[in-house]
Amino acid sequence: TGSATVTIPPVASVTLSAPSGTILANGTLQVTAALLDGTGQTAINRFTTWTTGNPAVATVTNTGLVRGVGAGSSVITATSEGKSGTFTVTVGSPAGGSLQVTASVNSLMTTQTATVSATLFDQSGNPVPNIVPTWASSDNTKVQVNNSGAVTAMNGGPGGAVTITATVAGIVGATVINFMGHAPENIAALPQIFLNTVAPPAPDVGGVILTANNSAQFQTALNNAQYGDVIELLNGVTYVGNFIMPNKGASNNGKWITIRPQNRAGLPAQGARMTPSIAAAVNLPIVLSPNNAGAILTSPGSHHYRLIGFEVSQVATVTSNTGLIRLGEDGTNPQTTFASIPHDFVIDRMYVHGPLLQNTRRCVGMNSAYSAVIDSDLRTCHENGADAQAIAIWNGSGPFKIVNNYLEASGENILFGGADPAVPNLTPSDIEIRGNHFFKPTSWKGLAQHWNVKNLFEIKHAQRVLVEGNIFENNWTDGQAGTAISMKTVNQSGGCTWCVTQDITFRYNLVRNVGGGITLSGSPDNNFLDIHARRLTIIDNIVHTINTPFFDGIGQGVLFNGDPSDIVFAHNTIIDPTSAGVSFGGPTTTPLVRTSIRDNIIGGGQNGMKGSGVAQGTATLNAFNVNSWFVANGFTLSSSAGYPQFNTYPNNLAGFGFVNAGAFDFHLTSASALKNKGSDGRDPGADVDAVLAAVANVIVP
């Protein structure tokens, strides 16, 4: 055994160093202490104390981190075992400099995060390193920011601009983040294909004009025509028959077969709508069906026909016709493959109608692909005891364009679905419906010859649909409860397990004089397998005059029924529903998922927001929804007790501050309590100017 003495050499010197001797107020600088013993070796594991000579200028931590406080100089001292070293830190002022603040995103919805950063420039424009900003938010209820520049959107109710400010040495910089005020939303996808329906040259290069003087010659001309040819019908002549547009083969070399009047003087220009008065003045050719079959038909796979400017109806003695123009199947020989679907048809400036007192189930059946109805007048499409449509699509793939038409029908003015498609996995897709006037004549109500009235617009099976800038007018209780707009998934007969209504955008429309507003459903009509409706975006629409004594009905503004998912119902103005402004139906065991109801103005309604068997307000919202959102709405109630926060609840319409609700001017005055109080900084309710601009040319004299 033995013993040993271990001697730890004392600290002989302390030397301080740092990357720079100058910092700014609130900036930091790491100072390092080098400790040596008498042999010149690094003295390790020694206790060191740090002090500052002027705490008003700079502070220092026990690890040597210096932070600037105010302009001036301070001696930083480190001491270990009686030996000290010093380092002078100068805290400067960036007089004349600037602070630039940037954010990783410029808008946030509730629960979303972002980061902000700041760059300080001196008066010469050079960046200044090692700054630590002080951060602040102009509204912590909406957007909060921490010391490191992490930003979080809070549950702060109505949105708007929030200013995030950074301060360094008295210099201030800022950026604005737009707080959206609502949860993330799955917006409906728009159509992927929009059809170009500008008329090609007619006749085209190499084409000829074939004149049909009578019915037999019309079918002969259809049989003989080649792509690029024109078939001309004589003005004032009536052609009776079931005329078939044959399949001319696969290649058309970019050319079409055009069917038109011989005398086109007085015909509306492209983009202008046909009317009955124009049809009479121009003395259009008339094509009539002599039976229950179509007046105009297709053969399997036929394509590239353009019908311009003639009249189609049925012989007056035919008491019932189930389809005047039939693109695709006629119900007896359904097309069962995509290859058999007719395609590339344009119905342009046509006048298609049933007789006033006979049954005409359908003006146009558009079970085709790449097809359009434009600038046309489709009316008196009505039937006693069955649904009738101006346009119906159930076994056509699309894309479809339905633009600038007058559409009059008793059952549904336009219907997608209603029968299972015979082509497996077919879903009508990529559909544009703009600038149309959907109308039911008030003379039909109480008429001795009863027509079965249901909806103005219904989707049971379609995807990627844009419904924009239309007027939907006149609907009442009859075959159903008077609701104007209905969207849902329906596997009609159990053979369409792929049936779905999804990605529907309904915007800038005017709906008026109806028994009920809008119904959005998952799959309410049967127990067959299908895909429940999803991604329905209803935004910037005006609905008014609901359930009056004449336009009677269910009286609801909007009904969410069953279990659709990803509904965005935003910026709609719905005035005077007599029942509930917002209703929920269906079992609470299958709730809606991700329902965003925001920025609407809903005035009137005895029951507010109500679901069957559940109390009004928040209780209904929570019972029928998962991940729902109800914020920044204006909603008339006698009492807002039990309703969600972050909404405005006036007692009556006057509380909204409309310019003139009696004259249907739903702009908000500058004094309105709702002005700029939308979750996105806009006025709640519809963009009135955008709606009026979209429908400005819809009604044609």
Secondary structure as GFF3:
##gff-version 3
##sequence-region A 1 701
A	DSSP	beta_strand	11	17	.	.	.	ID=ss1
A	DSSP	beta_strand	22	24	.	.	.	ID=ss2
A	DSSP	beta_strand	28	30	.	.	.	ID=ss3
A	DSSP	beta_strand	32	37	.	.	.	ID=ss4
A	DSSP	beta_strand	49	52	.	.	.	ID=ss5
A	DSSP	beta_strand	58	60	.	.	.	ID=ss6
A	DSSP	beta_strand	65	68	.	.	.	ID=ss7
A	DSSP	beta_strand	72	80	.	.	.	ID=ss8
A	DSSP	beta_strand	83	92	.	.	.	ID=ss9
A	DSSP	beta_strand	98	103	.	.	.	ID=ss10
A	DSSP	beta_strand	107	108	.	.	.	ID=ss11
A	DSSP	beta_strand	113	121	.	.	.	ID=ss12
A	DSSP	beta_strand	127	128	.	.	.	ID=ss13
A	DSSP	beta_strand	134	137	.	.	.	ID=ss14
A	DSSP	beta_strand	143	145	.	.	.	ID=ss15
A	DSSP	beta_strand	150	153	.	.	.	ID=ss16
A	DSSP	beta_strand	160	168	.	.	.	ID=ss17
A	DSSP	beta_strand	171	179	.	.	.	ID=ss18
A	DSSP	beta_strand	209	212	.	.	.	ID=ss19
A	DSSP	alpha_helix	215	224	.	.	.	ID=ss20
A	DSSP	beta_strand	230	233	.	.	.	ID=ss21
A	DSSP	beta_strand	238	240	.	.	.	ID=ss22
A	DSSP	beta_strand	243	245	.	.	.	ID=ss23
A	DSSP	beta_strand	257	261	.	.	.	ID=ss24
A	DSSP	alpha_helix	276	282	.	.	.	ID=ss25
A	DSSP	beta_strand	286	289	.	.	.	ID=ss26
A	DSSP	beta_strand	296	298	.	.	.	ID=ss27
A	DSSP	beta_strand	303	308	.	.	.	ID=ss28
A	DSSP	beta_strand	311	314	.	.	.	ID=ss29
A	DSSP	beta_strand	320	321	.	.	.	ID=ss30
A	DSSP	beta_strand	325	327	.	.	.	ID=ss31
A	DSSP	three_ten_helix	338	340	.	.	.	ID=ss32
A	DSSP	beta_strand	343	348	.	.	.	ID=ss33
A	DSSP	beta_strand	351	353	.	.	.	ID=ss34
A	DSSP	beta_strand	359	360	.	.	.	ID=ss35
A	DSSP	beta_strand	362	366	.	.	.	ID=ss36
A	DSSP	beta_strand	369	374	.	.	.	ID=ss37
A	DSSP	beta_strand	377	381	.	.	.	ID=ss38
A	DSSP	beta_strand	389	393	.	.	.	ID=ss39
A	DSSP	beta_strand	400	403	.	.	.	ID=ss40
A	DSSP	beta_strand	406	409	.	.	.	ID=ss41
A	DSSP	beta_strand	412	416	.	.	.	ID=ss42
A	DSSP	beta_strand	429	434	.	.	.	ID=ss43
A	DSSP	beta_strand	437	439	.	.	.	ID=ss44
A	DSSP	three_ten_helix	442	444	.	.	.	ID=ss45
A	DSSP	beta_strand	455	459	.	.	.	ID=ss46
A	DSSP	beta_strand	462	468	.	.	.	ID=ss47
A	DSSP	beta_strand	471	473	.	.	.	ID=ss48
A	DSSP	beta_strand	483	487	.	.	.	ID=ss49
A	DSSP	beta_strand	500	507	.	.	.	ID=ss50
A	DSSP	beta_strand	510	514	.	.	.	ID=ss51
A	DSSP	beta_strand	516	521	.	.	.	ID=ss52
A	DSSP	beta_strand	531	539	.	.	.	ID=ss53
A	DSSP	beta_strand	542	546	.	.	.	ID=ss54
A	DSSP	beta_strand	558	561	.	.	.	ID=ss55
A	DSSP	beta_strand	565	570	.	.	.	ID=ss56
A	DSSP	beta_strand	573	575	.	.	.	ID=ss57
A	DSSP	beta_strand	582	585	.	.	.	ID=ss58
A	DSSP	beta_strand	592	598	.	.	.	ID=ss59
A	DSSP	beta_strand	601	603	.	.	.	ID=ss60
A	DSSP	beta_strand	609	611	.	.	.	ID=ss61
A	DSSP	alpha_helix	618	624	.	.	.	ID=ss62
A	DSSP	beta_strand	625	626	.	.	.	ID=ss63
A	DSSP	beta_strand	629	631	.	.	.	ID=ss64
A	DSSP	beta_strand	634	635	.	.	.	ID=ss65
A	DSSP	three_ten_helix	653	656	.	.	.	ID=ss66
A	DSSP	beta_strand	658	660	.	.	.	ID=ss67
A	DSSP	three_ten_helix	661	663	.	.	.	ID=ss68
A	DSSP	beta_strand	665	668	.	.	.	ID=ss69
A	DSSP	alpha_helix	688	694	.	.	.	ID=ss70
###
